[in-house]
Amino acid sequence: MISKEGLTHHISAQFNAELEEVRSHLLAMGGLVEKQVNDAVTALIEADSGLAQQVREIDDQINQMERNIDEECLRILARRQPAASDLRLIISISKSVIDLERIGDEATKIARRAIQLCEEGEAPRGYVEVRHIGDQVRNMVRDALDAFARFDAELALSVAQYDKIIDREYKTALRELATYMMEDPRSISRVLNIIWVLRSLERIGDHARNISELVIYLVRGTDVRHMGLKRMKAEVEGTADLIPNVPDESDDK
């Protein structure tokens, strides 16, 4: 196991500072990405093309933050040759920035759709679903980042578990919107934009889950990617040795 305190005891105070700095940069990038998702959904719901354009403009800043953090991680690996929990921290950060950048990309796509819908002028069916799933996905991103900040494997597990709910609600929304398009063919263009927005939100949930899995790896030292939720829960609780090592059929990740 690892805790926040476990990362702050090295002979080199400079090494401590470097680890804390790169971690803080990851969380700063996460905060900006979280705001980008929030603003993108708000722009669509409120038909605010100006806010949507701001979301699109932030994308370059997020891309630069990803590059900067990558360089920091490589510099630490080359100079410090970290081991054990320190190495897991650097690996988790370097992988998490990829998911954060992709969350930013999906937020930018939502903003682009928001601008298109503003230009069309008529609110289509599906805004209720966007608001509902958007709120849940934003909470997932926030909780994944909080889990990283606090080295909280239990909170990270809850994010991974919630992703399955998002997937189910996304599929339900798609069926409802497909039915609506068949009933009113004139709505097809507008509703397709909403379907693409929902797809972006579902992908954001997937990336939040990826980050939560990295938190569990960081804290517990076990790679839980591609595990079913039951076994992931057992790894977090320390009871994995008590269950058979077979696929968890209940998790259709």
C-alpha positions in Angstrom: 0.0 0.0 0.0 0.9 3.6 -0.4 -0.2 6.8 1.2 0.5 10.5 0.7 3.0 10.4 3.5 4.7 7.4 1.9 5.8 9.6 -1.0 7.5 12.3 1.1 10.4 10.6 2.8 13.5 10.6 0.7 17.1 11.5 1.6 17.0 14.1 -1.2 14.7 16.9 -0.4 15.0 17.9 -4.1 13.6 14.5 -5.1 10.6 15.0 -2.8 10.0 18.4 -4.4 10.2 17.0 -7.9 7.7 14.3 -7.2 5.3 16.7 -5.5 5.6 19.2 -8.3 4.8 16.8 -11.1 1.9 15.5 -9.1 0.6 19.0 -8.6 0.9 19.7 -12.3 -1.1 16.6 -13.1 -3.9 17.8 -10.7 -3.8 21.3 -12.2 -4.2 19.9 -15.6 -7.1 17.7 -14.3 -8.8 20.8 -12.8 -8.6 22.5 -16.2 -10.0 19.5 -18.0 -12.8 19.1 -15.5 -13.8 22.7 -16.1 -13.6 22.2 -19.8 -16.1 19.3 -19.6 -18.4 21.3 -17.4 -18.3 24.3 -19.7 -18.8 22.2 -22.8 -22.0 20.6 -21.4 -23.2 24.0 -20.1 -22.6 25.6 -23.5 -24.7 23.0 -25.2 -27.6 23.1 -22.7 -27.7 26.9 -22.6 -27.0 27.4 -26.3 -23.9 29.5 -25.4 -21.7 29.5 -28.5 -19.3 31.9 -26.9 -18.6 29.6 -24.0 -18.3 26.7 -26.4 -15.6 28.6 -28.3 -13.7 29.2 -25.1 -13.7 25.4 -24.5 -12.2 24.9 -27.9 -9.5 27.5 -27.3 -8.4 25.8 -24.1 -7.5 22.6 -25.9 -4.1 23.9 -27.0 -3.3 24.8 -23.4 -4.2 21.3 -22.2 -2.0 19.8 -25.0 0.9 21.8 -23.8 0.4 20.8 -20.2 0.5 17.1 -21.3 3.8 17.7 -23.1 5.3 19.5 -20.1 4.3 16.8 -17.7 5.7 14.1 -20.0 9.0 15.9 -20.0 9.0 16.2 -16.2 8.3 12.4 -15.9 11.1 11.6 -18.3 13.5 13.9 -16.5 12.8 12.2 -13.2 13.1 8.8 -14.6 16.5 9.6 -16.2 18.0 11.5 -13.2 16.5 9.7 -10.2 15.8 6.2 -11.5 12.9 5.8 -9.1 11.9 2.4 -7.7 8.9 0.9 -5.9 6.1 3.4 -5.0 8.0 6.3 -6.6 8.2 4.5 -9.9 4.5 3.6 -9.7 3.7 7.3 -9.1 5.6 8.4 -12.2 4.0 5.7 -14.3 0.6 6.5 -13.1 1.1 10.2 -13.8 2.5 9.6 -17.3 -0.5 7.4 -18.2 -3.1 9.6 -16.5 -2.1 12.7 -18.5 -3.0 10.7 -21.7 -6.5 10.1 -20.4 -6.8 13.7 -19.3 -5.8 15.0 -22.7 -8.3 12.7 -24.3 -11.0 13.9 -22.0 -10.1 17.4 -23.2 -10.5 16.2 -26.8 -14.0 14.9 -26.1 -15.0 18.1 -24.4 -13.8 20.0 -27.5 -15.9 17.7 -29.6 -18.9 18.5 -27.4 -18.2 22.2 -27.8 -18.1 21.9 -31.5 -21.5 20.2 -31.6 -22.8 22.9 -29.3 -21.8 25.5 -31.8 -23.5 23.6 -34.6 -26.7 23.2 -32.6 -26.7 26.9 -31.8 -26.5 27.7 -35.5 -29.4 25.4 -36.3 -31.4 27.4 -33.8 -33.9 24.8 -32.6 -33.3 22.7 -29.5 -33.5 19.0 -30.4 -34.6 16.1 -28.3 -32.0 14.7 -26.0 -31.0 17.6 -23.8 -32.4 15.9 -20.7 -30.1 12.9 -21.4 -27.1 15.2 -22.0 -27.7 17.0 -18.7 -28.2 13.9 -16.7 -25.3 11.8 -18.1 -23.1 15.0 -18.2 -23.6 15.6 -14.5 -22.7 12.0 -13.7 -19.6 12.0 -15.9 -18.4 15.3 -14.5 -18.7 13.7 -11.0 -16.6 10.8 -12.2 -13.8 13.0 -13.4 -13.9 15.0 -10.2 -13.8 11.9 -8.0 -11.0 10.2 -10.1 -8.9 13.3 -9.6 -9.8 13.5 -5.9 -8.8 9.9 -5.5 -5.4 10.6 -7.1 -4.9 13.6 -4.9 -5.7 11.7 -1.7 -4.3 8.2 -2.8 -7.8 6.9 -2.1 -8.2 3.4 -3.6 -11.8 3.1 -2.3 -12.9 6.3 -4.0 -11.2 5.2 -7.2 -13.0 1.9 -7.0 -16.4 3.7 -6.8 -15.5 5.6 -10.0 -14.8 2.3 -11.8 -18.0 0.9 -10.6 -20.0 3.9 -11.7 -18.7 3.6 -15.2 -20.9 0.6 -15.7 -24.0 2.7 -14.8 -23.0 5.3 -17.4 -22.6 2.7 -20.1 -26.1 1.4 -19.3 -27.7 4.8 -19.4 -25.9 5.7 -22.6 -27.3 2.7 -24.3 -30.8 3.5 -23.1 -30.5 7.0 -24.3 -29.4 5.8 -27.8 -32.4 3.6 -28.1 -34.8 6.4 -27.1 -33.2 8.9 -29.6 -33.2 6.3 -32.4 -36.9 5.8 -31.9 -37.5 9.6 -31.9 -35.6 10.0 -35.2 -37.7 7.2 -36.8 -40.9 9.0 -35.7 -39.7 12.4 -36.9 -37.2 12.1 -39.8 -36.8 15.9 -39.9 -35.0 15.7 -36.6 -32.3 13.3 -37.8 -29.5 15.9 -38.3 -30.0 17.6 -34.9 -30.5 14.4 -32.9 -27.4 12.9 -34.5 -25.4 15.8 -33.0 -26.8 14.9 -29.6 -25.9 11.2 -30.1 -22.3 12.2 -30.8 -22.3 14.4 -27.7 -23.6 11.4 -25.6 -20.8 9.3 -27.2 -18.2 11.8 -26.1 -19.6 11.8 -22.6 -19.5 8.0 -22.4 -15.9 8.1 -23.5 -15.1 10.6 -20.9 -16.5 8.2 -18.3 -14.2 5.5 -19.7 -11.2 7.8 -19.3 -12.2 8.6 -15.8 -12.3 4.9 -15.1 -8.8 4.5 -16.6 -7.5 7.1 -14.2 -9.2 5.4 -11.2 -7.6 2.1 -12.2 -4.2 3.8 -12.2 -4.9 5.2 -8.7 -5.6 1.6 -7.5 -2.3 0.5 -9.1 -0.5 3.4 -7.4 -1.9 2.7 -4.0 -2.1 -1.2 -4.0 0.7 -2.0 -6.4 -1.6 -4.2 -8.6 -2.5 -3.6 -12.2 -6.3 -3.9 -12.2 -6.8 -3.1 -15.9 -9.0 -5.6 -17.7 -10.2 -7.0 -14.4 -13.8 -7.5 -13.6 -15.3 -5.2 -10.9 -15.6 -8.1 -8.4 -11.9 -8.9 -8.6 -11.0 -5.2 -8.6 -13.0 -4.7 -5.4 -11.2 -7.7 -3.9 -7.8 -6.2 -4.8 -8.7 -2.9 -3.2 -10.0 -4.7 0.0 -7.1 -7.0 0.1 -9.2 -10.2 -0.3 -8.1 -11.1 -3.8 -6.5 -14.4 -2.6 -9.9 -15.6 -1.4 -11.6 -15.6 -4.8 -10.7 -17.8 -7.8 -8.7 -16.2 -10.6 -11.3 -16.4 -13.3 -12.9 -13.7 -15.4 -15.7 -11.7 -13.8 -18.6 -12.3 -16.2 -20.8 -9.7 -14.5 -18.5 -6.9 -15.7 -19.0 -6.1 -19.4 -16.5 -3.3 -19.4 
